[in-house]
């Protein structure tokens, strides 16, 4: 079965939810537990409450920069199994006025649960 449409929809919906910068909107797209890997190091979040503490500084930084929304440009999507998919792309972030704010490389490992695809691992890296 082709998982690509469902995985792509889950990430598109996540980006729409994240663009609100409201944790109650976007945290449900993450698996419990989940793993974040970025320039600041590795953070394992066993619950959404812990994940919210990891996201808080980034969300505040985005608000301060005039963040309006973000979208994902998928570069590669690879099904690893019936319940795991690897997605690499670039998060393109825009200011409220629509001008581009920044680009961030992102890699996701999504896990299929009873309630749909959830982000189990998020890796932030160079966009190149």
C-alpha angles and dihedrals in degrees: 000000000000108000095181099095093049093045092047091049092050091053093044090051090047091053091050090050093045090051088068088060086218109133091206088062101048108028093076088069090067126084119236107260106031136168128223121196121185146130090295092056138257123325124187113200115194092183139028089246091061090044090055090058090053092050097044098084092046092048092050090049091051091049090051090052093054096255115189107170145327136219135194123238104198114216099174136006120186127178108221096181140333089286105031132064130175118213125184124186149117126281106218111202123199133195122238089262090057098252117131113265102183148320123236127187112235134187121188134190108201124197123205112233133176088270097047139272116340131187107250098169130024119187120186117203144144114312092227 
